C-alpha cells in the first residue's frame, strides 16, 4: 500500500476518516484524486520554497547519507535557480556535517576550489 508514512499517510488517513464519518468517499473520481493530490503534494512555488530552504538550515545533511544529502541539495539548487559556482559551494559546505567540513578544510593537498561544486561533491563523498 502506498501512503504509508509522512504527509501522505496523514492525508490518506483523513480521507478514510471522512468516508467512515459520512459513508461517502470524499474523492469520487480519478480526476478528483489527481486534483487533490496536486493540491496537497506539489509545491505552488517550488523556486521560492527552494530558496527559502537554502537560506535556512532545514536542508543540512544531519544524519542523512551523503548520497541522499547530495541528491536533495542538487534538487534544491536546481529548483532555486542557483547557478553561481561559488554560491553552490558555500551552500553545500554549510550544509555538510561539521566533521566532513573540517576534513575538507584541512586537506593538505587536493582541497577543492571554492568555485568548484563538483570537486566539493566528490571530496565530500570520499570523506564520507
Secondary structure as GFF3:
##gff-version 3
##sequence-region A 1 128
A	DSSP	alpha_helix	6	22	.	.	.	ID=ss1
A	DSSP	alpha_helix	30	41	.	.	.	ID=ss2
A	DSSP	alpha_helix	46	54	.	.	.	ID=ss3
A	DSSP	alpha_helix	66	80	.	.	.	ID=ss4
A	DSSP	alpha_helix	85	95	.	.	.	ID=ss5
A	DSSP	alpha_helix	98	105	.	.	.	ID=ss6
A	DSSP	alpha_helix	117	127	.	.	.	ID=ss7
###
